Structures are given as structure tokens and as C-alpha cells.
Amino acid sequence: MNWVSYTAILLLLQVYMPASLTFQQQQLPISTVKRADPVKTAVPQVNFEKIEQWADLDKQLYQAPQNARIGNYGEIVPEQLGYKLDHKFFSEQFFSYFMGSGPSIIQAPRVTIYPKVDSELLSLIKEKAIGHYVTYFNASNKNRAHNIALSAKAINNYVVFPGEIFSFNQVVGMRTKEKGYQQAPIIVSGELSEGIGGGICQVSSTLFNAIDRAGLRIVQRYSHSRNVPYVLPGRDATVSWGGPDFSFQNQYNQPVLIRMYAGGGRMFVTIYSSDIIEYKPREVPSMSERLPKEISIETDVKNPAHP
């Protein structure tokens, strides 16, 4: 069959094909593509990138996986599978429709995205505490206490796998009003002022001390430009979005689980792992239970500290 005949057949097929293709998910229509949309020349050509963009299928079908986690009462909350568009199967289905041999209504194909942390793994690494630290704050400062609790919640239940580097800024993300952070005292160039997210350095500093006790490898830590009252001198870790970060690496052969909770004027951090982990804890002095002065985040740093 020559090229002219093949082209003629394709053009004749267009007359008898449905004018549009409808994608469904669980028997409900989610998007419709007109047959003319992907055709750019007299000879039918399928532009799959344009179709997917126009139909917005990726965004509509994407569902992020959810890791298993420890609930409020110590129970394991099971993981949830995620889903995304199956590009290969989508192309096959659409080409079948385009050539006139496929249906005009098809189920949008999905592939499964598996979470990194499932219930089985979590049950193995939640038993043995290898590092713990507590600091104290004035719960009557509502904004600062709120910021501490919010950033602690962002890290709680985070699992760091062997060889992986944990970054405070990457995990917590940008501290903005849209994410719920509030104005509270911060330190800028050694002076107190007001800023969004004041208080989160107490979270990073508490985490640093717990991580240090667990013997994990500190990758990046910076001290404040002045002493802060919620940890002992030299035991702090300042963080700022776009600036100093606190990071550590899990050099052990087992994953580690970070458990955090802030409430009632206390900031708790405990590091867990499996019973078979071989770790080398370090001696870290505890903080006094006395209520510290009001002081929190800072963006000015003096010396990076690398163990």
C-alpha cells in the first residue's frame, strides 16, 4: 500500500470516528479531548504531549503516597498508595482511538506509587530509642508556641534511611503566613525583632542535641550570634530559609525514626531505630527545666560548627 492510499484511509476513518474522546476515572468523566486538538497537519499526527497538557490528566490523576506513621496514641497508621498517569498505556489507548479502532470513552490509566515507609518497616524501627532531648519554652507566648508546634509537626514521623542526609529547611519548608506561621520574636544581627516563624530555632536546636546523643553524623550546623536560653551555650542550631541550615547524615545500617512533640511548654525529640542497630551514642548535657527567657530564631550567624 503506497503512502497516498494510506493517507486516504486515515482521512476516511476520521469521518466515522467520534468527534471527542472522554477519559473516565471510576466510571466518572474527568476530561474530554476533541479529536481535532491533536491534529496539526492534513495527515493526522498525534501530539501526545499536547493532549496530556490540554486534558490536564497528570494533575487530575496524581495522588501522592502517604507514609505509614505513628498516631497520637502510639498506634501505627497504615500507609496509603499513591497514583499517577500511566503515560505508556495512555498513549496506546489514545492511538487506538485515533486510528478508529478504540472506544470513545476510556478509563484513564494509572500506575501505583508506593510510599517509602510502610507499616512493616515502621513496626521494626519504632522500638529502640537511641537519642532523646527535651527543651522548655513559655507556653503563654501563643505565637511562638504555635510556630514551635507547627514545625515540630512537619518533622514528626520522618524516617531517615541509611546514607540519607536530613535537611531541616527542606523537610520543614519555607515558613510563611500561608503555611500557618505567625509573627514572634527573632534575632537579627544580635538584636531582637519580630518575624514570621519565630521559635523554630528551638526545634532545630532540640533536634540537634537528640541527633548528637544518637551519635549520628552532623553535616551542617551554625551557632547563633548570641547565646540562647533554651539550650546550653554552644549547643544551639540556628536555621533560616535561604540561609543557615541544620543537616545530618544517617551513617548507620538501619533507618532512624524522628519523633517530635511540642506542648505544655516542652519540646520533645526522640530518635528511634531497630533493635539490631549498632550505634555509638555521645554524651550531651541535659537542659535545665527552668523556664527560659523569651528568645528564638535568628538569621545572623557567627561560626559554622562541624564536628
N, C-alpha and C positions, 0 to 999 in steps of 0.2 A: 504494500500500500504506500503510495507516494505521499509527500508532505501536504500537497494540496487537498488530496482526498481526506487525510487525517484531520486537517483543519476544518474541512467542510462538515465532517461528522461531529466534531466538537461544537461547532456553531449550531448545527441542527439539534443537538442534545439540549442546548440552552432553552430552546422553545418549550420543551416538555418538562423541564425541571422546575421545582417550586422556586418562587422568587426570593425566598429567605430561608435561613437555617436557624432554628431555635435550639438553644442549649438549656438543658434542664439539670437540676440537682435535687435528688429525692422527689422526682416527679413534678417539681415546681419550676416554671420558666425563670431563668436568671438573666438571659441576654439573647438578643436576636441580631443576626448579621444578614444584611441584604446581599443577594448574590452579586450585585454589581460592584459592591465595595472593593473586593479583592482583584477585580479585572482592570488592567491598566492599558491593554492593547487590544487590537482586533482578534489576535489569537489569545484565548483565555490563559492567564497566568495567575497562579495562586501566590499571593503575598501573605504568608502566614504571620509574619511579624505585625503587619497592619491589622490583620483580623484580630489577633490576640489583644493588641493595644486598643482597638476600637471597641471590642466587646468587653474589655476590662476583666477578662476571666481570671487572670492571675490574682488580682486583688480580691475578687469576689470569692474565689475558691480557697485562698490561703487561710490556713488556720494554724497558728503557732502551737507547737507541742508544749505541754506543761510537765515539768519535772515532778516526781514524787517529792513530798515534803513531810516534815513533822508538824502535826497540828497543835492547836493550843493546849491540848490535854495529853500530849506525848504520843498520840496515835499517828500511824503512817497514813497519810492521804495519798491514794494511788496516783500514778502518773496518767496523763491523757495524751493520746496520739494526736499528731498534727497532720495537716494535709496541704498539698499544693497541686497545681495543674500538671497533668501528665502531658508534656509537650509532644512526645513522640506519638502517643495514641491519639492525641487531639489532631495532629497533622494527618494521620491515616484516616480518621473519621471524616475530616473535612474534605480531603481529596476524594474520598469515595462519594460524598455528596456532590462535589463539584463536577465529577465525571458522570453524574447521573445515575449511579448505582447504589447510592446510600439514601437513608431516610432523611426527611427534612426536620425531624426532631430527634436529637440525640442527647444522651446523658453526658454531661461534661466529665471527662475522665480525670481521676485524681490519683496521686501516689501518696503513700503514707510517709510521714516524717516521724521518726522515733525520738523520744526525749533522751537526753544524756543520762539522766538519773531515774532509774525505775525503783519499784518497791523492794525488790530483792537486794539491790545494791545498798539502798538506804538502810535496810534492816541490818546489814553487816557492818556499817560504819557509824552507827549511832550509839554504840555501846560503851566504847572506851574513851574517857576524857583524857586528853594528852596536854591540854593547856587551858587555863582559866584566869580571868581577871575581872575585877569589879572597880568601878569608879562611882563617884557620887556627885549629884547636882541639886540645885534648888528647884524643886518641882513647882514652886509658886511662880516662877518665871515661865508663864504659859507658852510664849512664843519659842523660847529657847528649848524648853522641854519637848515641844511639838516637833521641832526640827531634829532633835536627837532621836526621838522615837521613829520619825519618818525615814531617816537614813539608816537606822538600825534594821527596820523592816525590809529595806531594799537588799540588805546583805544576808539577813537571816535565811538559813537553809541552803546557803550557797555551798556547792561542792567543788573543791579544787583537786583536779586529777594529778597523778604523778607527772612531774616535769612541767606542769602548767604554772604560769605566773598570774597571780591575782593582782588587779589594779583597783584601788579604791575608787578613783574617778570614773573608770569605765563601768564598774558594777553599779555604783550609785547614780551615775549620770549627772547632767547639769542640774544645779539647784536653782529652780525658778519658781515664780508665783504659780505658774500653770501646773506645776507638779505638787503644789501644796506647801512649799516652803515659805516661811514668814520672816519678817524683819526681827533681828535680835542683835545684841552686841557682838561686834567683831573687833579684831585688832588689825589695824592697817599702819604699817611702818612704826610699830611700837605704841600706837595710840588707839584708844578705844573709840569706836564709832558704831553706827548701825548699818546692817547689811542683810541681804537675803541669805538665809541658811545659817545664821549664827548658831553655833553649838555643835556643828558636825565634827569639828576637830576633836571633841571629847570622844566621839565614836571611833575615829581613826586612831586616836591615842590609846584607847582601851583595847582596840583590836591589836595594835602593835605589841602591847605588853603580853596579851594572851598568845599571840603568834611566837613571840620571843621565848616565852615559857615552854612552848611546844617544840622549840628547837628548830623551827623552820627557817629557811634562808631569807634574810631580809635583802631585798633588791634595791629599794629606794625608800629613804626616809629623811625628812627635813625637820629641824627643830624650829620652834617659834623664835621670834626676835626678843622675846622676854619670857620669863617663867610663867607658867600657867598653874593655877591652884588645884586642878583636878587630878594631876599626876605629879610625881616627884620630879625635881629638876633633871633635865636630860632624858626623861622617859616619855616625851611627847612626840607626836607625829602630825605636823600641820598639812592640810590639804586645801587646794583651791582649784576650781575649774579653770583649765588653761594655764595652771601654774604648778606648784608643788603637788606631788602625788605620794601615796604610800603604796608600795607593792612588795610582794614576797613570792617566793617560789616554793612549791612542794617538791622537795628533793627526795621524799620517801617513796617506797614502792607501793604504797596504799593511798587511796583517795582520803582527803580530810574534809570534814563537815564543819561549817561555821554556824554556830547557834548564837543568836543575839536577842536581847530583850532590854528595853528601856521603860521604866515605870517606877513610880513611887520614889523618885529621886535617886534611883540606882541604874547604872548602865552595866549589864552583864554580858560577857563574851566567854563562850566555852568552845574549844576545838575538840572534835571527836574523830575517831578513826576505828579501824577494825581491831579485833583482839590480837591479831598476828603482826601488827605493825611493830617495827623496831625503830624506836626514836630516841633521841638524846635531848632530854629537857634541859633548860637553862634556869639558873636561879635569877628570879626577878623579884624585887621587893614589893610588898603589897602597899596599897594606898590607905591612908587613914580614913576612918568612917566619918570624920568631922565634915560638916557642910562647907564646901569651898566658896570662895568669893565668886561674884559674877564676872566671868571672863570666858571667851570662847574662841571663835575662829580667828585666823589671821591670814593675810596674803603676803606679808613680808617675811622673808626667811633670812637666817644668817649663815648657817653652815649645813651643807648636806651631810647626813650621817650614814656611813656604810660600814657595817660590822666587818 
